[in-house]
């Protein structure tokens, strides 16, 4: 196998598996920067992601040693479900603070302390699960690929380095762009993005449970283009996603109505 093909395969695996986690981390990091969080608070994103990388190597070693590198649906279902819940929480938190005046008032009243004591930990945990759900699987994929080519050759490493550089470029680019956009659209877009990712993770978690026969499976026909949210085309997953979406929409409209009524004429 030629060097270009090996580099392309290793780089594609890392880029494909890491892109979703990177997007979540970039959006959260941009939000913290725009909301005036301290350097220590913004570092929670990197602490969570870094801890997940270490945990991913440990998990990959455990799976390789005790499970013959087998995919464990129970672990994957649990990680996906926790990640989905955290994404929903952060999405709602951002939506409630999308009004710059509200955010400014909170900061003036000492919300910075609340951000440090509460949201910082949530961000670190969210960052951890966003990376961890992909990390161990990515390492196992790369390890399996190395066994089918020339091992961890120069071309293999070059592919990983190029993919890493692209991920870093995208991460920095997203944060740079977010600094030049109006604050409210950034918050709203980030909230919507995290909510959609939460729905995706929830659907994937249900799929893992279905593979374990914990949840029944009734296939649904999904129109083309809806795969941005529907990663599990079953009525069980879609029904739960619709229910959560309806609750979120109702809560959002209720919040906007209360804000409108509270404004002086």
MARKOL-331918 format. One record per residue: residue in three letters; chain; x, y, z negated of N, C-alpha, C in turn. Coordinates in steps of 0.001 Angstrom, whole numbers, padded with zeros to 6 digits. Layout:
<sites>
{"ALA","A",{X,Y,Z},{X,Y,Z},{X,Y,Z}};
...
</sites>
This chain:
<sites>
{"UNK","A",{000846,-001194,000000},{000000,000000,000000},{000885,001248,000000}};
{"UNK","A",{000566,002235,000877},{001421,003410,000985},{001248,004328,-000216}};
{"UNK","A",{002233,005202,-000401},{002271,006073,-001569},{001081,007029,-001612}};
{"UNK","A",{000699,007547,-000440},{-000419,008501,-000410},{-001703,007847,-000903}};
{"UNK","A",{-001956,006623,-000479},{-003169,005911,-000884},{-003190,005670,-002394}};
{"UNK","A",{-002051,005300,-002961},{-001970,005064,-004402},{-002224,006353,-005181}};
{"UNK","A",{-001580,007442,-004728},{-001763,008734,-005390},{-003210,009200,-005290}};
{"UNK","A",{-003812,008977,-004128},{-005200,009392,-003925},{-006142,008625,-004844}};
{"UNK","A",{-005923,007343,-005001},{-006795,006522,-005845},{-006681,006901,-007318}};
{"UNK","A",{-005457,007032,-007810},{-005279,007374,-009226},{-005806,008780,-009511}};
{"UNK","A",{-005522,009723,-008600},{-005995,011086,-008795},{-007506,011199,-008733}};
{"UNK","A",{-008119,010442,-007825},{-009574,010482,-007684},{-010264,009960,-008933}};
{"UNK","A",{-009729,008893,-009519},{-010325,008346,-010742},{-010296,009385,-011856}};
{"UNK","A",{-009145,010006,-012065},{-009028,010998,-013136},{-009898,012214,-012863}};
{"UNK","A",{-009907,012681,-011620},{-010690,013868,-011278},{-012181,013595,-011419}};
{"UNK","A",{-012630,012443,-010924},{-014045,012111,-010974},{-014520,011929,-012410}};
{"UNK","A",{-013754,011195,-013206},{-014175,010904,-014577},{-014013,012113,-015494}};
{"UNK","A",{-013031,012968,-015187},{-012750,014091,-016077},{-013528,015352,-015763}};
{"UNK","A",{-014102,015433,-014548},{-014738,016681,-014124},{-015949,017030,-014982}};
{"UNK","A",{-016769,016055,-015294},{-017975,016306,-016079},{-017626,016820,-017472}};
{"UNK","A",{-016667,016165,-018112},{-016251,016593,-019444},{-015624,017984,-019393}};
{"UNK","A",{-014835,018237,-018356},{-014178,019533,-018230},{-015192,020656,-018070}};
{"UNK","A",{-016244,020430,-017300},{-017259,021458,-017101},{-017908,021834,-018424}};
{"UNK","A",{-018197,020849,-019249},{-018800,021123,-020552},{-017845,021929,-021426}};
{"UNK","A",{-016592,021515,-021478},{-015605,022225,-022295},{-015420,023657,-021800}};
{"UNK","A",{-015373,023850,-020480},{-015160,025183,-019912},{-016321,026112,-020246}};
{"UNK","A",{-017551,025602,-020155},{-018707,026434,-020444},{-018739,026837,-021917}};
{"UNK","A",{-018426,025897,-022804},{-018422,026198,-024236},{-017305,027190,-024568}};
{"UNK","A",{-016125,026979,-023995},{-015002,027874,-024254},{-015303,029289,-023765}};
{"UNK","A",{-015946,029403,-022609},{-016297,030717,-022073},{-017321,031410,-022964}};
{"UNK","A",{-018282,030645,-023460},{-019281,031213,-024363},{-018634,031765,-025622}};
{"UNK","A",{-017746,030991,-026242},{-017098,031437,-027469},{-016296,032713,-027236}};
{"UNK","A",{-015649,032778,-026080},{-014840,033955,-025768},{-015718,035179,-025573}};
{"UNK","A",{-016847,035007,-024863},{-017743,036132,-024612},{-018465,036593,-025875}};
{"UNK","A",{-018702,035700,-026802},{-019442,036056,-028012},{-018548,036639,-029100}};
{"UNK","A",{-017261,036827,-028788},{-016365,037452,-029744},{-015827,036535,-030807}};
{"UNK","A",{-015851,035229,-030553},{-015317,034279,-031527},{-013816,034477,-031681}};
{"UNK","A",{-013311,034158,-032848},{-011879,034308,-033107},{-011097,033225,-032372}};
{"UNK","A",{-009779,033408,-032346},{-008919,032421,-031694},{-009070,031063,-032355}};
{"UNK","A",{-009151,031062,-033684},{-009312,029805,-034407},{-010601,029092,-034048}};
{"UNK","A",{-011678,029876,-033865},{-012954,029290,-033488},{-012897,028714,-032077}};
{"UNK","A",{-012242,029450,-031171},{-012140,028958,-029786},{-011266,027716,-029705}};
{"UNK","A",{-010322,027605,-030611},{-009450,026433,-030606},{-010202,025154,-030959}};
{"UNK","A",{-011402,025282,-031558},{-012176,024094,-031906},{-012498,023263,-030666}};
{"UNK","A",{-012641,023931,-029523},{-012889,023216,-028264},{-011717,022295,-027954}};
{"UNK","A",{-010506,022829,-028113},{-009307,022069,-027757},{-008987,021004,-028802}};
{"UNK","A",{-009260,021324,-030074},{-009056,020313,-031119},{-009966,019118,-030885}};
{"UNK","A",{-011219,019397,-030571},{-012164,018310,-030308},{-011770,017497,-029096}};
{"UNK","A",{-011394,018179,-028008},{-010979,017482,-026804},{-009694,016699,-026999}};
{"UNK","A",{-008731,017288,-027726},{-007467,016598,-027981},{-007653,015364,-028835}};
{"UNK","A",{-008497,015478,-029866},{-008777,014314,-030717},{-009436,013208,-029913}};
{"UNK","A",{-010286,013595,-028957},{-010963,012599,-028126},{-009985,011857,-027225}};
{"UNK","A",{-008972,012561,-026734},{-007962,011907,-025884},{-007210,010845,-026681}};
{"UNK","A",{-006821,011202,-027923},{-006135,010234,-028787},{-007056,009050,-029075}};
{"UNK","A",{-008327,009356,-029417},{-009286,008294,-029712},{-009540,007423,-028489}};
{"UNK","A",{-009478,008023,-027303},{-009699,007268,-026067},{-008602,006233,-025853}};
{"UNK","A",{-007358,006630,-026109},{-006247,005686,-025986},{-006410,004539,-026986}};
{"UNK","A",{-006804,004886,-028217},{-007007,003850,-029239},{-008129,002901,-028830}};
{"UNK","A",{-009246,003471,-028362},{-010371,002644,-027943},{-010002,001767,-026750}};
{"UNK","A",{-009257,002331,-025800},{-008828,001544,-024643},{-007939,000383,-025079}};
{"UNK","A",{-007071,000631,-026064},{-006198,-000429,-026583},{-007020,-001523,-027255}};
{"UNK","A",{-008045,-001119,-028041},{-008904,-002086,-028718},{-009672,-002931,-027701}};
{"UNK","A",{-010250,-002267,-026698},{-011009,-002987,-025682},{-010119,-003932,-024893}};
{"UNK","A",{-008902,-003459,-024626},{-007974,-004289,-023855},{-007514,-005499,-024659}};
{"UNK","A",{-007331,-005321,-025959},{-006794,-006388,-026801},{-007848,-007402,-027238}};
{"UNK","A",{-009043,-006911,-027580},{-010044,-007786,-028183},{-011215,-008142,-027268}};
{"UNK","A",{-011451,-007292,-026264},{-012599,-007555,-025405},{-012192,-007793,-023950}};
{"UNK","A",{-010905,-007990,-023732},{-010444,-008251,-022374},{-010773,-007133,-021411}};
{"UNK","A",{-010727,-005891,-021896},{-011018,-004706,-021106},{-012475,-004670,-020645}};
{"UNK","A",{-013347,-005377,-021342},{-014763,-005403,-020968},{-015446,-004109,-021398}};
{"UNK","A",{-016450,-003736,-020635},{-017250,-002560,-020952},{-018246,-002924,-022055}};
{"UNK","A",{-018247,-002186,-023152},{-019143,-002471,-024272},{-020333,-001517,-024205}};
{"UNK","A",{-021506,-002057,-023831},{-022700,-001233,-023670},{-023148,-000609,-024977}};
{"UNK","A",{-022936,-001275,-026100},{-023368,-000743,-027389},{-022612,000533,-027734}};
{"UNK","A",{-021300,000501,-027546},{-020489,001695,-027824},{-020867,002821,-026882}};
{"UNK","A",{-021004,002498,-025592},{-021324,003517,-024595},{-022694,004139,-024871}};
{"UNK","A",{-023678,003311,-025231},{-025016,003837,-025516},{-024987,004796,-026700}};
{"UNK","A",{-024252,004438,-027754},{-024166,005289,-028934},{-023474,006606,-028655}};
{"UNK","A",{-022365,006554,-027922},{-021616,007775,-027604},{-022451,008697,-026720}};
{"UNK","A",{-023113,008127,-025722},{-023941,008924,-024821},{-025103,009577,-025565}};
{"UNK","A",{-025737,008844,-026464},{-026873,009388,-027205},{-026436,010524,-028123}};
{"UNK","A",{-025313,010341,-028822},{-024804,011405,-029686},{-024425,012643,-028879}};
{"UNK","A",{-023782,012421,-027733},{-023402,013537,-026869},{-024645,014278,-026378}};
{"UNK","A",{-025693,013543,-026011},{-026927,014172,-025538},{-027550,015038,-026632}};
{"UNK","A",{-027614,014524,-027856},{-028198,015281,-028966},{-027409,016567,-029234}};
{"UNK","A",{-026094,016476,-029178},{-025260,017653,-029403},{-025437,018681,-028278}};
{"UNK","A",{-025573,018187,-027052},{-025785,019087,-025920},{-027125,019809,-026041}};
{"UNK","A",{-028163,019102,-026459},{-029464,019739,-026666},{-029370,020802,-027762}};
{"UNK","A",{-028650,020478,-028822},{-028503,021429,-029921},{-027797,022704,-029462}};
{"UNK","A",{-026679,022536,-028752},{-025928,023702,-028293},{-026711,024497,-027251}};
{"UNK","A",{-027474,023813,-026410},{-028293,024489,-025413},{-029328,025383,-026086}};
{"UNK","A",{-030006,024854,-027107},{-030989,025641,-027836},{-030351,026791,-028591}};
{"UNK","A",{-029187,026547,-029171},{-028481,027582,-029929},{-028140,028758,-029020}};
{"UNK","A",{-027684,028443,-027813},{-027338,029496,-026851},{-028572,030247,-026378}};
{"UNK","A",{-029657,029527,-026137},{-030873,030167,-025652},{-031403,031164,-026672}};
{"UNK","A",{-031332,030821,-027945},{-031815,031710,-028991},{-030983,032980,-029098}};
{"UNK","A",{-029758,032935,-028588},{-028858,034082,-028711},{-028530,034704,-027360}};
{"UNK","A",{-029402,034469,-026358},{-029119,034992,-025028},{-029335,036505,-024929}};
{"UNK","A",{-030074,037088,-025884},{-030292,038528,-025897},{-029076,039208,-026527}};
{"UNK","A",{-028336,040032,-025790},{-027135,040683,-026357},{-027431,041484,-027623}};
{"UNK","A",{-028636,042091,-027707},{-028964,042867,-028901},{-029083,041965,-030121}};
{"UNK","A",{-029718,040811,-029920},{-029859,039859,-031026},{-028498,039364,-031473}};
{"UNK","A",{-027641,039041,-030498},{-026300,038557,-030833},{-025511,039625,-031575}};
{"UNK","A",{-025612,040866,-031122},{-024888,041960,-031759},{-025363,042155,-033200}};
{"UNK","A",{-026667,042093,-033414},{-027205,042248,-034764},{-026724,041132,-035676}};
{"UNK","A",{-026688,039924,-035145},{-026233,038791,-035963},{-024775,038946,-036341}};
{"UNK","A",{-023986,039385,-035373},{-022562,039571,-035660},{-022370,040667,-036699}};
{"UNK","A",{-023162,041719,-036607},{-023052,042826,-037549},{-023483,042410,-038959}};
{"UNK","A",{-024380,041444,-039043},{-024882,040987,-040336},{-024077,039832,-040924}};
{"UNK","A",{-022985,039504,-040267},{-022141,038446,-040814},{-022314,037111,-040141}};
{"UNK","A",{-022867,037127,-038916},{-023069,035860,-038217},{-021750,035225,-037817}};
{"UNK","A",{-020695,036033,-037799},{-019393,035466,-037472},{-019013,034378,-038474}};
{"UNK","A",{-019385,034603,-039729},{-019101,033592,-040749},{-019925,032336,-040511}};
{"UNK","A",{-021173,032526,-040126},{-022031,031382,-039832},{-021506,030615,-038625}};
{"UNK","A",{-021034,031365,-037639},{-020469,030733,-036454},{-019283,029867,-036830}};
{"UNK","A",{-018446,030395,-037741},{-017250,029660,-038149},{-017611,028415,-038963}};
{"UNK","A",{-018578,028547,-039848},{-018892,027445,-040752},{-019766,026378,-040123}};
{"UNK","A",{-020611,026760,-039159},{-021540,025796,-038587},{-021237,025442,-037153}};
{"UNK","A",{-021328,026428,-036268},{-021206,026169,-034845},{-019820,025681,-034467}};
{"UNK","A",{-018804,026143,-035161},{-017449,025711,-034837},{-017316,024200,-034943}};
{"UNK","A",{-017857,023640,-036027},{-017797,022194,-036184},{-018620,021500,-035105}};
{"UNK","A",{-019772,022077,-034792},{-020604,021487,-033745},{-019891,021501,-032407}};
{"UNK","A",{-019200,022598,-032121},{-018458,022704,-030866},{-017343,021672,-030812}};
{"UNK","A",{-016626,021512,-031923},{-015542,020533,-031964},{-016070,019120,-031743}};
{"UNK","A",{-017194,018805,-032382},{-017785,017474,-032235},{-018286,017268,-030815}};
{"UNK","A",{-018938,018307,-030259},{-019422,018211,-028889},{-018267,018013,-027919}};
{"UNK","A",{-017195,018761,-028106},{-016020,018617,-027249},{-015448,017211,-027352}};
{"UNK","A",{-015433,016688,-028567},{-014915,015338,-028781},{-015704,014310,-027977}};
{"UNK","A",{-017027,014338,-028120},{-017846,013328,-027453},{-017895,013529,-025947}};
{"UNK","A",{-017806,014786,-025495},{-017798,015036,-024053},{-016588,014387,-023389}};
{"UNK","A",{-015448,014423,-024080},{-014220,013830,-023540},{-014159,012337,-023833}};
{"UNK","A",{-014574,011959,-025051},{-014428,010564,-025465},{-015284,009620,-024622}};
{"UNK","A",{-016482,010052,-024229},{-017364,009186,-023452},{-016749,008823,-022102}};
{"UNK","A",{-015842,009646,-021624},{-015166,009365,-020355},{-013762,008826,-020565}};
{"UNK","A",{-013139,009208,-021689},{-011716,008959,-021875},{-011289,007507,-021829}};
{"UNK","A",{-011866,006685,-022724},{-011448,005284,-022790},{-011725,004562,-021483}};
{"UNK","A",{-012877,004869,-020872},{-013234,004240,-019602},{-012244,004634,-018511}};
{"UNK","A",{-011852,005903,-018494},{-010892,006373,-017495},{-009555,005663,-017643}};
{"UNK","A",{-009098,005530,-018893},{-007814,004863,-019141},{-007865,003412,-018677}};
{"UNK","A",{-008989,002743,-018942},{-009125,001355,-018509},{-009176,001246,-016986}};
{"UNK","A",{-009871,002182,-016342},{-009927,002193,-014886},{-008526,002348,-014293}};
{"UNK","A",{-007776,003295,-014861},{-006424,003544,-014351},{-005518,002347,-014610}};
{"UNK","A",{-005687,001726,-015777},{-004887,000548,-016105},{-005197,-000597,-015137}};
{"UNK","A",{-006488,-000763,-014819},{-006876,-001805,-013872},{-006327,-001509,-012481}};
{"UNK","A",{-006376,-000243,-012075},{-005843,000149,-010769},{-004343,-000106,-010701}};
{"UNK","A",{-003626,000218,-011778},{-002177,000000,-011806},{-001839,-001469,-011607}};
{"UNK","A",{-002716,-002350,-012097},{-002464,-003777,-011951},{-002672,-004276,-010539}};
{"UNK","A",{-003388,-003502,-009718},{-003657,-003937,-008344},{-002735,-003292,-007322}};
{"UNK","A",{-001972,-002290,-007748},{-001037,-001630,-006830},{000388,-001917,-007296}};
{"UNK","A",{001212,-000902,-007366},{002611,-001097,-007749},{002872,-000695,-009191}};
{"UNK","A",{001865,-000847,-010054},{002038,-000443,-011441},{002007,001069,-011557}};
{"UNK","A",{002583,001578,-012624},{002619,003028,-012833},{003803,003613,-012076}};
{"UNK","A",{003672,003606,-010769},{004742,004056,-009888},{004780,005577,-009802}};
{"UNK","A",{005766,006067,-009062},{005912,007507,-008856},{004665,008078,-008187}};
{"UNK","A",{004159,007404,-007167},{002970,007873,-006461},{001757,007883,-007387}};
{"UNK","A",{001648,006877,-008214},{000541,006774,-009172},{000556,007975,-010111}};
{"UNK","A",{001725,008300,-010647},{001867,009428,-011574},{001624,010752,-010865}};
{"UNK","A",{002088,010873,-009625},{001868,012106,-008856},{000376,012361,-008683}};
{"UNK","A",{-000373,011307,-008365},{-001819,011452,-008229},{-002458,011963,-009505}};
{"UNK","A",{-002024,011446,-010664},{-002562,011898,-011949},{-002200,013361,-012222}};
{"UNK","A",{-000969,013732,-011885},{-000524,015108,-012118},{-001292,016101,-011253}};
{"UNK","A",{-001527,015743,-009999},{-002283,016622,-009105},{-003716,016785,-009603}};
{"UNK","A",{-004329,015676,-010018},{-005697,015734,-010535},{-005758,016575,-011808}};
{"UNK","A",{-004759,016419,-012677},{-004710,017211,-013909},{-004594,018691,-013600}};
{"UNK","A",{-003738,019032,-012626},{-003565,020431,-012222},{-004872,021010,-011684}};
{"UNK","A",{-005603,020230,-010910},{-006889,020697,-010380},{-007902,020925,-011498}};
{"UNK","A",{-007915,020025,-012476},{-008835,020179,-013600},{-008497,021424,-014416}};
{"UNK","A",{-007222,021657,-014650},{-006797,022850,-015388},{-007164,024116,-014614}};
{"UNK","A",{-006954,024098,-013304},{-007291,025249,-012456},{-008779,025552,-012530}};
{"UNK","A",{-009613,024520,-012449},{-011054,024702,-012539},{-011457,025223,-013916}};
{"UNK","A",{-010815,024700,-014961},{-011114,025120,-016323},{-010819,026610,-016505}};
{"UNK","A",{-009645,027035,-016082},{-009263,028450,-016216},{-010129,029327,-015328}};
{"UNK","A",{-010402,028864,-014102},{-011204,029652,-013171},{-012609,029905,-013678}};
{"UNK","A",{-013217,028903,-014284},{-014576,029074,-014803},{-014613,030073,-015952}};
{"UNK","A",{-013605,030024,-016812},{-013568,030959,-017934},{-013288,032381,-017452}};
{"UNK","A",{-012424,032514,-016467},{-012127,033848,-015909},{-013373,034458,-015285}};
{"UNK","A",{-014095,033650,-014504},{-015302,034149,-013849},{-016354,034555,-014872}};
{"UNK","A",{-016482,033780,-015939},{-017491,034070,-016950},{-017244,035396,-017658}};
{"UNK","A",{-015995,035843,-017710},{-015669,037097,-018380},{-016155,038313,-017600}};
{"UNK","A",{-016430,038158,-016311},{-016821,039294,-015468},{-018308,039275,-015120}};
{"UNK","A",{-019045,038350,-015693},{-020481,038282,-015461},{-021216,038914,-016639}};
{"UNK","A",{-022429,039454,-016416},{-023221,039984,-017531},{-023435,038918,-018596}};
{"UNK","A",{-023509,039352,-019840},{-023541,038411,-020955},{-024768,037503,-020934}};
{"UNK","A",{-025958,038082,-020715},{-027178,037277,-020779},{-027192,036161,-019732}};
{"UNK","A",{-026881,036433,-018442},{-026847,035329,-017468},{-025859,034228,-017835}};
{"UNK","A",{-024727,034604,-018425},{-023744,033594,-018837},{-024345,032676,-019896}};
{"UNK","A",{-025020,033285,-020879},{-025637,032483,-021940},{-026743,031591,-021385}};
{"UNK","A",{-027597,032176,-020527},{-028713,031412,-019977},{-028232,030279,-019084}};
{"UNK","A",{-027235,030572,-018250},{-026703,029532,-017358},{-026045,028424,-018170}};
{"UNK","A",{-025269,028808,-019175},{-024608,027810,-020010},{-025634,026958,-020746}};
{"UNK","A",{-026676,027617,-021264},{-027729,026881,-021961},{-028404,025883,-021029}};
{"UNK","A",{-028741,026331,-019809},{-029396,025444,-018843},{-028482,024298,-018431}};
{"UNK","A",{-027208,024618,-018212},{-026244,023592,-017803},{-026108,022519,-018880}};
{"UNK","A",{-025963,022940,-020124},{-025815,021978,-021218},{-027076,021139,-021391}};
{"UNK","A",{-028235,021761,-021172},{-029482,021010,-021304},{-029591,019938,-020215}};
{"UNK","A",{-029227,020305,-018982},{-029252,019334,-017883},{-028270,018200,-018142}};
{"UNK","A",{-027093,018535,-018640},{-026118,017495,-018953},{-026637,016602,-020074}};
{"UNK","A",{-027350,017200,-021031},{-027943,016407,-022099},{-028961,015418,-021551}};
{"UNK","A",{-029771,015854,-020590},{-030734,014953,-019957},{-030028,013822,-019210}};
{"UNK","A",{-028931,014162,-018543},{-028171,013137,-017835},{-027606,012104,-018808}};
{"UNK","A",{-027008,012585,-019894},{-026431,011683,-020885},{-027517,010814,-021513}};
{"UNK","A",{-028694,011409,-021748},{-029790,010651,-022330},{-030225,009530,-021388}};
{"UNK","A",{-030354,009851,-020095},{-030721,008838,-019115},{-029695,007723,-019038}};
{"UNK","A",{-028415,008098,-019094},{-027352,007088,-019057},{-027368,006224,-020312}};
{"UNK","A",{-027686,006831,-021460},{-027764,006060,-022709},{-028896,005042,-022644}};
{"UNK","A",{-030052,005464,-022110},{-031178,004542,-021954},{-030794,003390,-021022}};
{"UNK","A",{-030018,003704,-019994},{-029581,002662,-019059},{-028718,001614,-019761}};
{"UNK","A",{-027819,002082,-020636},{-026989,001140,-021388},{-027867,000268,-022298}};
{"UNK","A",{-028881,000866,-022911},{-029783,000108,-023770},{-030601,-000900,-022972}};
{"UNK","A",{-030943,-000529,-021745},{-031674,-001456,-020886},{-030812,-002649,-020492}};
{"UNK","A",{-029524,-002409,-020293},{-028613,-003498,-019980},{-028446,-004450,-021164}};
{"UNK","A",{-028686,-003929,-022367},{-028642,-004758,-023573},{-030000,-005382,-023890}};
{"UNK","A",{-031005,-005095,-023046},{-032379,-005571,-023266},{-032998,-004985,-024527}};
{"UNK","A",{-032539,-003802,-024942},{-033140,-003107,-026075},{-034350,-002286,-025630}};
{"UNK","A",{-034339,-001891,-024357},{-035412,-001071,-023785},{-035877,-001738,-022496}};
{"UNK","A",{-037194,-001738,-022259},{-037726,-002342,-021038},{-037292,-001536,-019808}};
{"UNK","A",{-037422,-002131,-018643},{-036966,-001495,-017404},{-038055,-001596,-016342}};
{"UNK","A",{-038533,-000431,-015895},{-039479,-000347,-014790},{-038930,000673,-013792}};
{"UNK","A",{-038496,000202,-012650},{-037852,001051,-011661},{-038811,002111,-011124}};
{"UNK","A",{-038263,003289,-010850},{-039035,004391,-010275},{-038372,004843,-008982}};
{"UNK","A",{-039162,005347,-008059},{-038637,005881,-006798},{-038330,007358,-007012}};
{"UNK","A",{-037076,007731,-006854},{-036634,009101,-007113},{-036336,009803,-005786}};
{"UNK","A",{-036944,010963,-005532},{-036665,011707,-004298},{-035191,012088,-004205}};
{"UNK","A",{-034699,012152,-002991},{-033296,012501,-002783},{-033015,013919,-003282}};
{"UNK","A",{-031908,014087,-003968},{-031532,015391,-004494},{-031792,015544,-005981}};
{"UNK","A",{-032607,014652,-006553},{-032926,014726,-007977},{-031901,013999,-008837}};
{"UNK","A",{-030869,013448,-008195},{-029871,012703,-008956},{-028996,013604,-009806}};
{"UNK","A",{-029150,014939,-009690},{-028397,015851,-010549},{-028817,015668,-012008}};
{"UNK","A",{-030064,015242,-012218},{-030566,014997,-013568},{-030846,013516,-013783}};
{"UNK","A",{-031464,012878,-012790},{-031924,011502,-012946},{-030810,010535,-012555}};
{"UNK","A",{-030032,010126,-013518},{-028966,009148,-013278},{-029477,007732,-013531}};
{"UNK","A",{-030663,007635,-014113},{-031276,006347,-014405},{-032696,006354,-013842}};
{"UNK","A",{-032885,005827,-012623},{-034209,005867,-011981},{-035178,004835,-012545}};
{"UNK","A",{-035468,004928,-013822},{-036462,004058,-014449},{-037486,004944,-015140}};
{"UNK","A",{-038736,004449,-015241},{-039793,005247,-015845},{-039531,005507,-017328}};
{"UNK","A",{-038832,004585,-017991},{-038519,004789,-019410},{-037638,006015,-019602}};
{"UNK","A",{-036576,006113,-018798},{-035645,007239,-018907},{-036289,008527,-018410}};
{"UNK","A",{-036951,008467,-017238},{-037556,009664,-016660},{-038666,010193,-017565}};
{"UNK","A",{-039472,009283,-018123},{-040551,009708,-019009},{-040029,010440,-020229}};
{"UNK","A",{-038953,009923,-020828},{-038367,010575,-022002},{-037748,011916,-021632}};
{"UNK","A",{-037113,011987,-020463},{-036536,013250,-020008},{-037620,014294,-019763}};
{"UNK","A",{-038741,013877,-019154},{-039847,014805,-018902},{-040426,015304,-020227}};
{"UNK","A",{-040571,014404,-021189},{-041108,014778,-022496},{-040220,015819,-023172}};
{"UNK","A",{-038925,015562,-023190},{-037992,016505,-023819},{-037975,017828,-023055}};
{"UNK","A",{-038021,017744,-021719},{-038060,018961,-020916},{-039304,019785,-021191}};
{"UNK","A",{-040448,019111,-021358},{-041699,019816,-021644},{-041651,020484,-023012}};
{"UNK","A",{-041105,019785,-023994},{-040975,020370,-025337},{-040054,021588,-025295}};
{"UNK","A",{-038941,021466,-024579},{-037992,022585,-024475},{-038627,023769,-023751}};
{"UNK","A",{-039372,023487,-022665},{-040014,024570,-021919},{-041067,025270,-022770}};
{"UNK","A",{-041883,024474,-023490},{-042889,025064,-024355},{-042277,025913,-025452}};
{"UNK","A",{-041181,025428,-026040},{-040496,026189,-027092},{-039907,027480,-026540}};
{"UNK","A",{-039352,027418,-025334},{-038743,028599,-024723},{-039786,029660,-024416}};
{"UNK","A",{-040909,029235,-023815},{-041978,030200,-023520},{-042547,030791,-024805}};
{"UNK","A",{-042678,029952,-025830},{-043169,030452,-027103},{-042228,031490,-027702}};
{"UNK","A",{-040923,031233,-027589},{-039939,032170,-028111},{-039996,033488,-027346}};
{"UNK","A",{-040064,033415,-026010},{-040116,034631,-025198},{-041388,035424,-025484}};
{"UNK","A",{-042513,034718,-025732},{-043771,035403,-026038},{-043666,036145,-027362}};
{"UNK","A",{-043077,035496,-028367},{-042938,036132,-029678},{-042033,037354,-029591}};
{"UNK","A",{-040970,037259,-028781},{-040061,038396,-028615},{-040788,039552,-027935}};
{"UNK","A",{-041611,039235,-026932},{-042353,040272,-026201},{-043359,040957,-027101}};
{"UNK","A",{-044072,040171,-027929},{-045056,040723,-028832},{-044392,041579,-029904}};
{"UNK","A",{-043192,041151,-030332},{-042510,041875,-031416},{-041933,043197,-030958}};
{"UNK","A",{-041719,043370,-029643},{-041132,044616,-029149},{-042127,045748,-029293}};
{"UNK","A",{-041649,046923,-029726},{-042564,048069,-029844},{-043036,048544,-028482}};
{"UNK","A",{-044239,048998,-028395},{-044824,049447,-027125},{-044157,050737,-026653}};
</sites>
